[in-house]
């Protein structure tokens, strides 16, 4: 299962992520019937419980990041978000890495199928990681600006995955992220020899 889909479904069921489709309220690919008369648009339906919780979670996350930026120095903010990313990976996705422990190329080939054709590319001891959009189910739908610190979560997630495969420390450089104004999310995972 793709990282974004796995996390979105998991979080919705836990109260924060995914919306109607995850709960089956809107069938996938369903199209509304064509209107028969030019009627006045019906009043908007109140948000479902999951939608309301998801919106609350997005507002809470935005405020949490603003508060964290105001109260912690940068090294502490980065360390906290990297720890959060590692925890996120340990919730399930790290099993893919564990299945390929000691076999980096096999991991890249397998995980690359989830990431798409341009998602992972190895160049020597560097793995180029590209997400076409923000894959975080907590942050991807936040429209207002979000602290650039937040993307350190992906740094921790990638470190956890690649360190699990290789058994060695990895360094991750953020090249560009959607939440920092980029067109996509791009990272270099630098592996130690």
VOZAPA-419844 format. One record per residue (C-alpha): residue number from 1; residue in one letter; chain; x, y, z. Coordinates in pm, 1 decimal. Layout:
BEGIN
+-----+---+---+----------+----------+----------+
:   k : r : c :     east :    north :       up :
+-----+---+---+----------+----------+----------+
: NUM : A : A :        X :        Y :        Z :
...
+-----+---+---+----------+----------+----------+
// end
This chain:
BEGIN
+-----+---+---+----------+----------+----------+
:   k : r : c :     east :    north :       up :
+-----+---+---+----------+----------+----------+
:   1 : X : A :      0.0 :      0.0 :      0.0 :
:   2 : X : A :    132.4 :    347.5 :    -81.4 :
:   3 : X : A :    260.4 :    553.7 :    211.2 :
:   4 : X : A :      7.2 :    831.2 :    164.2 :
:   5 : X : A :   -290.1 :    594.9 :    126.5 :
:   6 : X : A :   -184.5 :    380.3 :    421.4 :
:   7 : X : A :   -142.7 :    677.4 :    653.2 :
:   8 : X : A :   -457.7 :    857.5 :    536.0 :
:   9 : X : A :   -679.5 :    554.3 :    593.5 :
:  10 : X : A :   -513.3 :    474.6 :    924.9 :
:  11 : X : A :   -550.3 :    827.1 :   1056.2 :
:  12 : X : A :   -909.5 :    868.0 :    945.9 :
:  13 : X : A :  -1004.4 :    551.5 :   1124.7 :
:  14 : X : A :   -817.4 :    689.2 :   1424.1 :
:  15 : X : A :   -999.2 :   1023.5 :   1394.5 :
:  16 : X : A :   -774.3 :   1262.3 :   1202.5 :
:  17 : X : A :   -712.0 :   1171.0 :    838.7 :
:  18 : X : A :   -898.9 :   1061.4 :    521.3 :
:  19 : X : A :  -1246.9 :   1177.2 :    455.8 :
:  20 : X : A :  -1566.3 :   1032.3 :    310.8 :
:  21 : X : A :  -1414.1 :    791.0 :     64.3 :
:  22 : X : A :  -1220.2 :    609.4 :    336.1 :
:  23 : X : A :  -1545.6 :    558.6 :    522.3 :
:  24 : X : A :  -1735.6 :    453.9 :    211.9 :
:  25 : X : A :  -1966.0 :    754.5 :    221.1 :
:  26 : X : A :  -1869.7 :    844.2 :   -134.6 :
:  27 : X : A :  -1808.3 :    553.0 :   -370.5 :
:  28 : X : A :  -1480.8 :    578.9 :   -555.9 :
:  29 : X : A :  -1532.8 :    721.4 :   -904.5 :
:  30 : X : A :  -1899.6 :    799.6 :   -842.2 :
:  31 : X : A :  -2035.4 :   1089.2 :  -1041.1 :
:  32 : X : A :  -2333.1 :   1288.0 :   -924.3 :
:  33 : X : A :  -2642.8 :   1266.1 :  -1142.8 :
:  34 : X : A :  -2693.0 :   1550.5 :  -1388.0 :
:  35 : X : A :  -2941.1 :   1809.4 :  -1260.0 :
:  36 : X : A :  -3279.9 :   1789.7 :  -1426.5 :
:  37 : X : A :  -3376.8 :   2148.8 :  -1357.9 :
:  38 : X : A :  -3168.7 :   2458.9 :  -1299.5 :
:  39 : X : A :  -3243.2 :   2455.5 :   -929.1 :
:  40 : X : A :  -3087.1 :   2659.2 :   -653.4 :
:  41 : X : A :  -2794.8 :   2473.3 :   -504.4 :
:  42 : X : A :  -2902.9 :   2281.3 :   -196.3 :
:  43 : X : A :  -2755.2 :   2394.8 :    132.1 :
:  44 : X : A :  -2417.9 :   2243.6 :    200.7 :
:  45 : X : A :  -2439.6 :   1927.0 :    403.3 :
:  46 : X : A :  -2279.9 :   1954.2 :    743.7 :
:  47 : X : A :  -1937.7 :   1791.5 :    752.0 :
:  48 : X : A :  -1925.4 :   1428.8 :    854.5 :
:  49 : X : A :  -1772.6 :   1347.5 :   1189.8 :
:  50 : X : A :  -1451.7 :   1234.9 :   1020.8 :
:  51 : X : A :  -1435.0 :   1553.9 :    811.0 :
:  52 : X : A :  -1483.1 :   1766.6 :   1121.1 :
:  53 : X : A :  -1212.6 :   1577.3 :   1306.0 :
:  54 : X : A :   -979.2 :   1604.2 :   1007.9 :
:  55 : X : A :  -1031.6 :   1981.1 :    990.7 :
:  56 : X : A :   -973.5 :   2012.0 :   1365.1 :
:  57 : X : A :   -651.9 :   1808.4 :   1326.4 :
:  58 : X : A :   -528.7 :   2033.1 :   1043.8 :
:  59 : X : A :   -594.2 :   2349.8 :   1248.2 :
:  60 : X : A :   -433.6 :   2195.2 :   1555.8 :
:  61 : X : A :   -125.1 :   2091.2 :   1358.4 :
:  62 : X : A :    -86.0 :   2438.1 :   1206.3 :
:  63 : X : A :   -109.3 :   2601.8 :   1549.7 :
:  64 : X : A :    119.9 :   2342.1 :   1706.9 :
:  65 : X : A :    388.0 :   2415.3 :   1446.5 :
:  66 : X : A :    352.1 :   2792.1 :   1498.0 :
:  67 : X : A :    384.0 :   2748.1 :   1875.2 :
:  68 : X : A :    679.0 :   2510.4 :   1840.9 :
:  69 : X : A :    861.2 :   2754.1 :   1610.2 :
:  70 : X : A :    807.9 :   3033.2 :   1863.1 :
:  71 : X : A :    919.0 :   2836.1 :   2168.5 :
:  72 : X : A :   1198.9 :   2604.9 :   2055.0 :
:  73 : X : A :   1528.9 :   2674.7 :   1886.2 :
:  74 : X : A :   1583.4 :   2525.5 :   1541.2 :
:  75 : X : A :   1794.1 :   2223.1 :   1646.3 :
:  76 : X : A :   1525.4 :   2116.5 :   1895.5 :
:  77 : X : A :   1243.5 :   2168.4 :   1642.7 :
:  78 : X : A :   1426.1 :   1964.1 :   1380.8 :
:  79 : X : A :   1507.7 :   1686.0 :   1630.0 :
:  80 : X : A :   1144.2 :   1670.7 :   1744.0 :
:  81 : X : A :   1008.2 :   1651.4 :   1390.0 :
:  82 : X : A :   1266.8 :   1392.6 :   1284.2 :
:  83 : X : A :   1165.3 :   1180.9 :   1585.6 :
:  84 : X : A :    803.0 :   1216.8 :   1479.0 :
:  85 : X : A :    891.9 :   1097.4 :   1128.1 :
:  86 : X : A :   1073.6 :    794.6 :   1264.9 :
:  87 : X : A :    770.6 :    711.8 :   1478.9 :
:  88 : X : A :    546.0 :    743.9 :   1176.0 :
:  89 : X : A :    763.7 :    499.2 :    978.8 :
:  90 : X : A :    756.6 :    253.5 :   1270.0 :
:  91 : X : A :    375.3 :    249.2 :   1260.2 :
:  92 : X : A :    391.9 :     18.2 :    960.8 :
:  93 : X : A :    591.1 :    126.9 :    656.1 :
:  94 : X : A :    922.1 :     19.2 :    812.2 :
:  95 : X : A :    812.1 :   -341.5 :    755.8 :
:  96 : X : A :    895.7 :   -294.6 :    387.8 :
:  97 : X : A :   1247.2 :   -188.2 :    487.8 :
:  98 : X : A :   1281.5 :   -477.3 :    733.6 :
:  99 : X : A :   1189.6 :   -724.3 :    460.0 :
: 100 : X : A :   1487.6 :   -597.8 :    256.4 :
: 101 : X : A :   1741.1 :   -562.3 :    538.4 :
: 102 : X : A :   2088.8 :   -573.4 :    384.9 :
: 103 : X : A :   1960.6 :   -547.1 :     26.7 :
: 104 : X : A :   1937.6 :   -180.2 :    -68.3 :
: 105 : X : A :   1883.0 :   -234.7 :   -439.2 :
: 106 : X : A :   1598.0 :   -480.4 :   -374.1 :
: 107 : X : A :   1440.8 :   -228.6 :   -134.9 :
: 108 : X : A :   1468.3 :     51.3 :   -391.1 :
: 109 : X : A :   1312.3 :   -171.2 :   -659.1 :
: 110 : X : A :   1027.2 :   -283.6 :   -431.3 :
: 111 : X : A :    957.5 :     50.4 :   -265.2 :
: 112 : X : A :   1001.5 :    226.5 :   -598.6 :
: 113 : X : A :    690.5 :     47.7 :   -725.5 :
: 114 : X : A :    492.4 :    236.3 :   -460.6 :
: 115 : X : A :    663.9 :    564.7 :   -541.5 :
: 116 : X : A :    621.5 :    567.1 :   -920.2 :
: 117 : X : A :    881.2 :    566.1 :  -1196.8 :
: 118 : X : A :   1060.5 :    884.1 :  -1083.7 :
: 119 : X : A :   1017.8 :    827.9 :   -710.2 :
: 120 : X : A :   1350.0 :    660.7 :   -628.4 :
: 121 : X : A :   1678.9 :    664.2 :   -812.9 :
: 122 : X : A :   2013.1 :    548.8 :   -680.5 :
: 123 : X : A :   2330.5 :    731.1 :   -781.9 :
: 124 : X : A :   2618.0 :    561.7 :   -600.8 :
: 125 : X : A :   2575.8 :    622.0 :   -228.8 :
: 126 : X : A :   2290.5 :    871.9 :   -281.6 :
: 127 : X : A :   1926.0 :    779.9 :   -326.7 :
: 128 : X : A :   1723.3 :   1053.6 :   -495.6 :
: 129 : X : A :   1370.7 :   1054.7 :   -351.7 :
: 130 : X : A :   1090.8 :   1248.1 :   -522.5 :
: 131 : X : A :    727.3 :   1278.6 :   -418.7 :
: 132 : X : A :    505.6 :   1456.0 :   -672.6 :
: 133 : X : A :    311.8 :   1609.0 :   -384.0 :
: 134 : X : A :    317.2 :   1617.8 :     -4.5 :
: 135 : X : A :    247.9 :   1259.5 :    105.0 :
: 136 : X : A :    180.5 :   1339.0 :    469.4 :
: 137 : X : A :   -187.7 :   1272.7 :    540.1 :
: 138 : X : A :   -178.2 :   1523.1 :    826.0 :
: 139 : X : A :    -28.9 :   1811.6 :    629.3 :
: 140 : X : A :   -106.1 :   1750.1 :    262.4 :
: 141 : X : A :   -451.0 :   1908.4 :    275.7 :
: 142 : X : A :   -350.4 :   2212.8 :    480.4 :
: 143 : X : A :   -393.8 :   2506.6 :    244.0 :
: 144 : X : A :   -254.1 :   2786.4 :    460.3 :
: 145 : X : A :    121.4 :   2822.2 :    511.4 :
: 146 : X : A :    279.4 :   2559.6 :    732.4 :
: 147 : X : A :    611.1 :   2590.9 :    909.2 :
: 148 : X : A :    905.5 :   2470.3 :    699.3 :
: 149 : X : A :   1012.9 :   2281.5 :   1011.9 :
: 150 : X : A :    734.7 :   2034.5 :    940.0 :
: 151 : X : A :    925.8 :   1877.9 :    650.2 :
: 152 : X : A :   1189.2 :   1754.3 :    894.5 :
: 153 : X : A :    933.6 :   1484.2 :    967.2 :
: 154 : X : A :   1002.9 :   1338.1 :    621.3 :
: 155 : X : A :   1374.1 :   1352.7 :    697.4 :
: 156 : X : A :   1317.4 :   1130.0 :   1001.5 :
: 157 : X : A :   1087.0 :    899.0 :    804.3 :
: 158 : X : A :   1347.6 :    850.7 :    531.4 :
: 159 : X : A :   1629.1 :    801.0 :    783.2 :
: 160 : X : A :   1429.5 :    530.7 :    961.0 :
: 161 : X : A :   1354.6 :    348.6 :    636.5 :
: 162 : X : A :   1708.0 :    358.4 :    491.1 :
: 163 : X : A :   1887.5 :    295.9 :    819.8 :
: 164 : X : A :   1666.5 :     -8.9 :    871.2 :
: 165 : X : A :   1762.7 :   -145.4 :    528.6 :
: 166 : X : A :   2135.3 :    -71.8 :    550.7 :
: 167 : X : A :   2195.3 :   -101.2 :    924.1 :
: 168 : X : A :   2401.9 :    219.0 :    902.1 :
: 169 : X : A :   2336.0 :    588.2 :    966.9 :
: 170 : X : A :   2195.6 :    788.7 :    678.1 :
: 171 : X : A :   2195.9 :   1161.5 :    618.5 :
: 172 : X : A :   1896.8 :   1322.8 :    445.4 :
: 173 : X : A :   1909.5 :   1656.6 :    267.8 :
: 174 : X : A :   1589.5 :   1843.4 :    186.9 :
: 175 : X : A :   1619.5 :   1982.0 :   -165.3 :
: 176 : X : A :   1264.4 :   2107.4 :   -213.9 :
: 177 : X : A :    920.7 :   2048.5 :    -62.0 :
: 178 : X : A :    567.8 :   2147.7 :   -152.2 :
: 179 : X : A :    509.8 :   2288.9 :    196.0 :
: 180 : X : A :    818.2 :   2508.9 :    152.2 :
: 181 : X : A :    689.8 :   2643.8 :   -178.8 :
: 182 : X : A :    842.2 :   2386.2 :   -414.1 :
: 183 : X : A :    677.5 :   2208.5 :   -705.9 :
: 184 : X : A :    736.1 :   1865.5 :   -546.8 :
: 185 : X : A :    913.6 :   1709.7 :   -252.2 :
: 186 : X : A :   1272.1 :   1606.9 :   -325.2 :
: 187 : X : A :   1528.7 :   1462.0 :    -88.4 :
: 188 : X : A :   1879.5 :   1314.1 :   -114.6 :
: 189 : X : A :   1939.1 :   1017.6 :    113.2 :
: 190 : X : A :   2315.9 :    993.9 :    161.6 :
: 191 : X : A :   2423.1 :    648.7 :    270.3 :
: 192 : X : A :   2739.6 :    575.7 :    465.6 :
: 193 : X : A :   2975.5 :    319.3 :    316.5 :
+-----+---+---+----------+----------+----------+
// end
